[in-house]
């Protein structure tokens, strides 16, 4: 994240970049369990310094109430265009 200029002080910018990536890219159902349905979204986020990072975000649609919850972000092993 530091490569894209994200720091603890720019956590809101990171949150916005993650949300933007999530709505701009199709989610793929990954698995289901007692907690709900896990989705994977692969795409780019743009950092505060303009650098683009290829990432994968994982989301959970909760079984209990149907709401989505961000689970994690990890670097993608491939370049996403």
Secondary structure, 3 states (H helix, E strand, C coil): CHHHCCCHHHHHHHHHHHHHHHHHCCCEEEEEECCEEEEEEEEEEECCCCCEEEEEEEEEEECCCCCEEEEEEEECCCCCC
